[in-house]
Amino acid sequence: MNHSMINASVSMNGLQQKLDILANNIANINTVGYKRKDASFQEILTSVKNQPEKFQLPGRMTPSGLQLGWGARLSQISSDFTQGPVENTQNSLDLMVQGDGMFEILVDGKPYWTKSGSFQLSVMPGNQGLALTTKDGHYVSGLNGEPIILPPNTQPKIDEQGNVVAYSETGARPVQVGRIRVVQIERPQLLEAVGENFYTLKAGIEKGQALRDAAGLTVQEQGKLKVMQGYLEQSNVNLPDEMTELINVQRAFQLSSRAVTSSDSMMGLANNLRG
């Protein structure tokens, strides 16, 4: 396989990955708290073809030798954590974090983080209370790393710091049941997106390197992170921008495909001439 065909084939592979990312963004345009993904590419090893000394003529401004590239490959998929549109749902179980913060969710006892605050109350085994959970039944973590549990027949009222107070439908005295663990995003590049709109730490990364507990922030820093009850943060995907980028990538993919076809035709002509 000649150089031009390799270059075009490698480019097609990278462009296909870019198309997959754009398609995923568009598919999640209505997903609560979804953060659009973007792809970064890096050049594959470049080789230099040496030229004879006679090419180094007086007055030449460029260095001798020809640089031969081999296309580009996907190097990183990053998330854009800019805040999405805010929707007022007036539902006491809908929450959002205003600012660079996320909710901590417990999945099989392991912490994950999400911008999606569409929660519900799930009955605990033995009717021991009501747990604040995601729609899939994963527990919302409190400051102590345990689920937020409300007494039966109560509804939560949550302040800007994430403190949860249970109010009884019978008019009994309100009970503070805990505080939702909210984390501030310090280094988003150290987070990795996983399924169910969750984020986890990349391999070898400690929590303190990427995230900070909101409870440990100064009063001024905490003022930038507010838990808002009755609101949801929607996806930050901008459909016109994604469609424009999709068209550009499709055109680049078609161009690379034609380059492979042209290279194959030229190789066929060269073989026939030799024959």
Contacts in CASP RR format, 6 or more apart in sequence:
PFRMAT RR
TARGET T0000
AUTHOR 0000-0000-0000
METHOD contacts of the structure
MODEL  1
MNHSMINASVSMNGLQQKLDILANNIANINTVGYKRKDASFQEILTSVKN
QPEKFQLPGRMTPSGLQLGWGARLSQISSDFTQGPVENTQNSLDLMVQGD
GMFEILVDGKPYWTKSGSFQLSVMPGNQGLALTTKDGHYVSGLNGEPIIL
PPNTQPKIDEQGNVVAYSETGARPVQVGRIRVVQIERPQLLEAVGENFYT
LKAGIEKGQALRDAAGLTVQEQGKLKVMQGYLEQSNVNLPDEMTELINVQ
RAFQLSSRAVTSSDSMMGLANNLRG
1 9 0 8 1.000
2 263 0 8 1.000
2 267 0 8 1.000
3 68 0 8 1.000
3 70 0 8 1.000
4 259 0 8 1.000
4 263 0 8 1.000
5 259 0 8 1.000
5 260 0 8 1.000
5 263 0 8 1.000
5 264 0 8 1.000
5 267 0 8 1.000
6 70 0 8 1.000
7 69 0 8 1.000
7 70 0 8 1.000
7 71 0 8 1.000
7 259 0 8 1.000
8 256 0 8 1.000
8 257 0 8 1.000
8 259 0 8 1.000
8 260 0 8 1.000
8 263 0 8 1.000
9 256 0 8 1.000
9 260 0 8 1.000
10 44 0 8 1.000
10 70 0 8 1.000
10 71 0 8 1.000
10 72 0 8 1.000
10 73 0 8 1.000
11 71 0 8 1.000
11 72 0 8 1.000
11 252 0 8 1.000
11 256 0 8 1.000
12 253 0 8 1.000
12 256 0 8 1.000
12 257 0 8 1.000
12 260 0 8 1.000
13 73 0 8 1.000
14 41 0 8 1.000
14 72 0 8 1.000
14 73 0 8 1.000
14 74 0 8 1.000
15 249 0 8 1.000
15 252 0 8 1.000
15 253 0 8 1.000
15 256 0 8 1.000
16 253 0 8 1.000
17 39 0 8 1.000
17 74 0 8 1.000
18 39 0 8 1.000
18 74 0 8 1.000
18 249 0 8 1.000
19 246 0 8 1.000
19 249 0 8 1.000
19 250 0 8 1.000
19 253 0 8 1.000
21 37 0 8 1.000
21 38 0 8 1.000
21 39 0 8 1.000
21 77 0 8 1.000
22 242 0 8 1.000
22 245 0 8 1.000
22 246 0 8 1.000
22 249 0 8 1.000
23 246 0 8 1.000
24 37 0 8 1.000
25 36 0 8 1.000
25 37 0 8 1.000
25 237 0 8 1.000
25 242 0 8 1.000
26 237 0 8 1.000
26 239 0 8 1.000
26 242 0 8 1.000
26 243 0 8 1.000
26 246 0 8 1.000
28 34 0 8 1.000
28 235 0 8 1.000
28 237 0 8 1.000
29 235 0 8 1.000
29 237 0 8 1.000
29 239 0 8 1.000
29 242 0 8 1.000
30 234 0 8 1.000
30 235 0 8 1.000
31 116 0 8 1.000
31 197 0 8 1.000
31 235 0 8 1.000
32 116 0 8 1.000
32 117 0 8 1.000
32 118 0 8 1.000
32 197 0 8 1.000
32 232 0 8 1.000
32 233 0 8 1.000
32 234 0 8 1.000
32 235 0 8 1.000
33 84 0 8 1.000
33 114 0 8 1.000
33 115 0 8 1.000
33 116 0 8 1.000
33 117 0 8 1.000
33 197 0 8 1.000
33 232 0 8 1.000
33 233 0 8 1.000
33 234 0 8 1.000
33 235 0 8 1.000
33 236 0 8 1.000
34 115 0 8 1.000
34 116 0 8 1.000
34 197 0 8 1.000
34 235 0 8 1.000
34 236 0 8 1.000
34 237 0 8 1.000
35 79 0 8 1.000
35 80 0 8 1.000
35 81 0 8 1.000
35 115 0 8 1.000
35 193 0 8 1.000
35 235 0 8 1.000
35 236 0 8 1.000
36 79 0 8 1.000
36 80 0 8 1.000
36 235 0 8 1.000
36 236 0 8 1.000
36 237 0 8 1.000
36 238 0 8 1.000
36 242 0 8 1.000
37 77 0 8 1.000
37 78 0 8 1.000
37 79 0 8 1.000
37 80 0 8 1.000
37 193 0 8 1.000
38 77 0 8 1.000
38 78 0 8 1.000
38 79 0 8 1.000
38 80 0 8 1.000
39 74 0 8 1.000
39 76 0 8 1.000
39 77 0 8 1.000
40 74 0 8 1.000
40 75 0 8 1.000
40 76 0 8 1.000
40 77 0 8 1.000
40 78 0 8 1.000
41 72 0 8 1.000
41 73 0 8 1.000
41 74 0 8 1.000
41 75 0 8 1.000
42 72 0 8 1.000
42 73 0 8 1.000
42 75 0 8 1.000
43 69 0 8 1.000
43 71 0 8 1.000
43 72 0 8 1.000
44 69 0 8 1.000
44 70 0 8 1.000
44 71 0 8 1.000
44 72 0 8 1.000
44 73 0 8 1.000
45 69 0 8 1.000
45 70 0 8 1.000
46 67 0 8 1.000
46 68 0 8 1.000
46 69 0 8 1.000
46 70 0 8 1.000
47 67 0 8 1.000
47 68 0 8 1.000
47 69 0 8 1.000
47 70 0 8 1.000
48 65 0 8 1.000
48 66 0 8 1.000
48 67 0 8 1.000
48 68 0 8 1.000
49 65 0 8 1.000
49 66 0 8 1.000
49 67 0 8 1.000
49 68 0 8 1.000
50 64 0 8 1.000
50 65 0 8 1.000
51 64 0 8 1.000
51 65 0 8 1.000
51 66 0 8 1.000
55 64 0 8 1.000
55 65 0 8 1.000
56 64 0 8 1.000
77 193 0 8 1.000
78 188 0 8 1.000
78 189 0 8 1.000
79 188 0 8 1.000
79 191 0 8 1.000
79 193 0 8 1.000
79 199 0 8 1.000
80 236 0 8 1.000
81 100 0 8 1.000
81 115 0 8 1.000
81 185 0 8 1.000
81 188 0 8 1.000
82 236 0 8 1.000
83 98 0 8 1.000
83 99 0 8 1.000
83 233 0 8 1.000
83 236 0 8 1.000
84 233 0 8 1.000
84 234 0 8 1.000
84 235 0 8 1.000
84 236 0 8 1.000
85 233 0 8 1.000
85 234 0 8 1.000
85 236 0 8 1.000
86 96 0 8 1.000
86 98 0 8 1.000
86 228 0 8 1.000
86 231 0 8 1.000
86 232 0 8 1.000
86 233 0 8 1.000
86 234 0 8 1.000
87 231 0 8 1.000
87 232 0 8 1.000
87 233 0 8 1.000
87 234 0 8 1.000
88 230 0 8 1.000
88 231 0 8 1.000
89 230 0 8 1.000
89 231 0 8 1.000
89 232 0 8 1.000
90 230 0 8 1.000
91 230 0 8 1.000
92 155 0 8 1.000
92 156 0 8 1.000
92 157 0 8 1.000
92 158 0 8 1.000
92 229 0 8 1.000
92 230 0 8 1.000
93 118 0 8 1.000
93 119 0 8 1.000
93 120 0 8 1.000
93 121 0 8 1.000
93 132 0 8 1.000
93 156 0 8 1.000
94 117 0 8 1.000
94 118 0 8 1.000
94 119 0 8 1.000
94 229 0 8 1.000
94 230 0 8 1.000
94 231 0 8 1.000
94 232 0 8 1.000
95 103 0 8 1.000
95 117 0 8 1.000
95 119 0 8 1.000
95 158 0 8 1.000
95 180 0 8 1.000
95 227 0 8 1.000
95 228 0 8 1.000
95 229 0 8 1.000
95 230 0 8 1.000
95 231 0 8 1.000
95 232 0 8 1.000
96 115 0 8 1.000
96 117 0 8 1.000
96 227 0 8 1.000
96 228 0 8 1.000
96 230 0 8 1.000
96 231 0 8 1.000
96 232 0 8 1.000
96 233 0 8 1.000
97 103 0 8 1.000
97 115 0 8 1.000
97 182 0 8 1.000
97 225 0 8 1.000
97 226 0 8 1.000
97 227 0 8 1.000
97 228 0 8 1.000
97 233 0 8 1.000
98 225 0 8 1.000
98 226 0 8 1.000
98 227 0 8 1.000
98 228 0 8 1.000
99 224 0 8 1.000
99 225 0 8 1.000
99 226 0 8 1.000
100 184 0 8 1.000
100 185 0 8 1.000
100 224 0 8 1.000
100 225 0 8 1.000
101 115 0 8 1.000
101 182 0 8 1.000
101 183 0 8 1.000
101 184 0 8 1.000
101 185 0 8 1.000
101 214 0 8 1.000
101 225 0 8 1.000
102 113 0 8 1.000
102 114 0 8 1.000
102 115 0 8 1.000
102 182 0 8 1.000
102 183 0 8 1.000
102 185 0 8 1.000
102 199 0 8 1.000
102 211 0 8 1.000
103 113 0 8 1.000
103 114 0 8 1.000
103 115 0 8 1.000
103 116 0 8 1.000
103 117 0 8 1.000
103 140 0 8 1.000
103 141 0 8 1.000
103 180 0 8 1.000
103 181 0 8 1.000
103 182 0 8 1.000
104 111 0 8 1.000
104 112 0 8 1.000
104 113 0 8 1.000
104 140 0 8 1.000
104 141 0 8 1.000
104 142 0 8 1.000
104 145 0 8 1.000
104 180 0 8 1.000
104 181 0 8 1.000
104 182 0 8 1.000
104 183 0 8 1.000
105 111 0 8 1.000
105 112 0 8 1.000
105 113 0 8 1.000
105 114 0 8 1.000
105 134 0 8 1.000
105 138 0 8 1.000
105 139 0 8 1.000
105 140 0 8 1.000
105 141 0 8 1.000
105 198 0 8 1.000
106 112 0 8 1.000
106 138 0 8 1.000
106 139 0 8 1.000
106 140 0 8 1.000
106 141 0 8 1.000
106 145 0 8 1.000
106 147 0 8 1.000
107 138 0 8 1.000
107 198 0 8 1.000
111 141 0 8 1.000
111 145 0 8 1.000
111 207 0 8 1.000
112 138 0 8 1.000
112 194 0 8 1.000
112 198 0 8 1.000
112 199 0 8 1.000
112 200 0 8 1.000
113 183 0 8 1.000
113 191 0 8 1.000
113 198 0 8 1.000
113 199 0 8 1.000
113 200 0 8 1.000
113 211 0 8 1.000
114 134 0 8 1.000
114 196 0 8 1.000
114 197 0 8 1.000
114 198 0 8 1.000
114 199 0 8 1.000
115 197 0 8 1.000
115 233 0 8 1.000
116 134 0 8 1.000
116 197 0 8 1.000
116 233 0 8 1.000
117 134 0 8 1.000
117 232 0 8 1.000
117 233 0 8 1.000
118 134 0 8 1.000
118 135 0 8 1.000
118 232 0 8 1.000
119 132 0 8 1.000
119 133 0 8 1.000
119 134 0 8 1.000
119 135 0 8 1.000
119 140 0 8 1.000
120 132 0 8 1.000
120 133 0 8 1.000
120 134 0 8 1.000
120 135 0 8 1.000
120 137 0 8 1.000
121 130 0 8 1.000
121 131 0 8 1.000
121 132 0 8 1.000
121 133 0 8 1.000
121 150 0 8 1.000
121 156 0 8 1.000
122 130 0 8 1.000
122 131 0 8 1.000
122 133 0 8 1.000
122 137 0 8 1.000
123 129 0 8 1.000
123 130 0 8 1.000
123 131 0 8 1.000
124 130 0 8 1.000
124 131 0 8 1.000
124 149 0 8 1.000
127 152 0 8 1.000
128 149 0 8 1.000
129 149 0 8 1.000
129 150 0 8 1.000
129 151 0 8 1.000
129 152 0 8 1.000
130 149 0 8 1.000
130 150 0 8 1.000
130 151 0 8 1.000
130 152 0 8 1.000
130 154 0 8 1.000
131 139 0 8 1.000
131 140 0 8 1.000
131 147 0 8 1.000
131 148 0 8 1.000
131 149 0 8 1.000
131 150 0 8 1.000
132 139 0 8 1.000
132 140 0 8 1.000
132 147 0 8 1.000
132 148 0 8 1.000
132 150 0 8 1.000
132 156 0 8 1.000
132 164 0 8 1.000
132 180 0 8 1.000
133 139 0 8 1.000
133 140 0 8 1.000
133 147 0 8 1.000
134 140 0 8 1.000
134 196 0 8 1.000
136 196 0 8 1.000
138 196 0 8 1.000
139 147 0 8 1.000
139 148 0 8 1.000
140 147 0 8 1.000
140 148 0 8 1.000
140 180 0 8 1.000
141 147 0 8 1.000
141 148 0 8 1.000
141 180 0 8 1.000
141 181 0 8 1.000
142 148 0 8 1.000
142 178 0 8 1.000
142 179 0 8 1.000
142 180 0 8 1.000
142 181 0 8 1.000
143 178 0 8 1.000
143 179 0 8 1.000
143 181 0 8 1.000
143 213 0 8 1.000
143 215 0 8 1.000
145 181 0 8 1.000
148 164 0 8 1.000
148 177 0 8 1.000
148 178 0 8 1.000
148 180 0 8 1.000
149 177 0 8 1.000
150 156 0 8 1.000
150 164 0 8 1.000
150 166 0 8 1.000
150 177 0 8 1.000
151 166 0 8 1.000
151 168 0 8 1.000
151 175 0 8 1.000
151 177 0 8 1.000
153 168 0 8 1.000
153 169 0 8 1.000
153 170 0 8 1.000
154 166 0 8 1.000
154 167 0 8 1.000
154 168 0 8 1.000
154 169 0 8 1.000
154 175 0 8 1.000
155 166 0 8 1.000
155 167 0 8 1.000
155 169 0 8 1.000
156 164 0 8 1.000
156 165 0 8 1.000
156 166 0 8 1.000
156 167 0 8 1.000
156 177 0 8 1.000
157 164 0 8 1.000
157 165 0 8 1.000
157 167 0 8 1.000
157 174 0 8 1.000
157 229 0 8 1.000
158 164 0 8 1.000
158 165 0 8 1.000
158 180 0 8 1.000
158 227 0 8 1.000
158 229 0 8 1.000
159 165 0 8 1.000
159 227 0 8 1.000
160 223 0 8 1.000
160 226 0 8 1.000
160 227 0 8 1.000
160 228 0 8 1.000
161 179 0 8 1.000
161 214 0 8 1.000
161 222 0 8 1.000
161 227 0 8 1.000
162 179 0 8 1.000
162 180 0 8 1.000
162 182 0 8 1.000
162 227 0 8 1.000
163 176 0 8 1.000
163 178 0 8 1.000
163 179 0 8 1.000
164 176 0 8 1.000
164 177 0 8 1.000
164 178 0 8 1.000
164 179 0 8 1.000
164 180 0 8 1.000
165 174 0 8 1.000
165 175 0 8 1.000
165 176 0 8 1.000
165 177 0 8 1.000
166 174 0 8 1.000
166 175 0 8 1.000
166 176 0 8 1.000
166 177 0 8 1.000
167 174 0 8 1.000
168 174 0 8 1.000
179 215 0 8 1.000
180 227 0 8 1.000
181 213 0 8 1.000
181 214 0 8 1.000
181 215 0 8 1.000
182 213 0 8 1.000
182 214 0 8 1.000
182 215 0 8 1.000
182 225 0 8 1.000
182 227 0 8 1.000
183 211 0 8 1.000
183 212 0 8 1.000
183 213 0 8 1.000
183 214 0 8 1.000
184 211 0 8 1.000
184 212 0 8 1.000
184 213 0 8 1.000
184 214 0 8 1.000
184 217 0 8 1.000
184 221 0 8 1.000
184 225 0 8 1.000
185 191 0 8 1.000
185 210 0 8 1.000
185 211 0 8 1.000
186 208 0 8 1.000
186 209 0 8 1.000
186 210 0 8 1.000
186 211 0 8 1.000
186 212 0 8 1.000
187 209 0 8 1.000
187 210 0 8 1.000
188 210 0 8 1.000
190 201 0 8 1.000
190 202 0 8 1.000
190 205 0 8 1.000
190 209 0 8 1.000
190 210 0 8 1.000
191 199 0 8 1.000
191 200 0 8 1.000
191 201 0 8 1.000
191 202 0 8 1.000
191 210 0 8 1.000
192 199 0 8 1.000
192 200 0 8 1.000
192 201 0 8 1.000
192 202 0 8 1.000
193 199 0 8 1.000
194 200 0 8 1.000
201 207 0 8 1.000
201 210 0 8 1.000
214 222 0 8 1.000
214 225 0 8 1.000
217 225 0 8 1.000
END
